Amino acid sequence: MAKLTSDLKDLRKKDVKALESLLLETRENQFKNRMKHKTGQLNESHLITIDRKKIAQIKTIINEKKSEEAST
């Protein structure tokens, strides 16, 4: 659990452009892992779930930052 909170703290420090590039990178990684899983080359199937959760966290933080900018 400590790793998760430290990751969120690191994500919150980044600006929107950096988060969007990280989101793109994570989505590409998720796609690669899904393809490996379907072809039987991925032994760590939990990586798919980790990527999905990280994408959700990044998108949530992006939306929070955009709503803060809009209200200011």
Secondary structure, DSSP 8 states (H G I E B T S, - for coil): -HHHHHHHHHHHHS-HHHHHHHHHHHHHHHHHHHHHHHHT--S-THHHHHHHHHHHHHHHHHHHHHHHHHH-
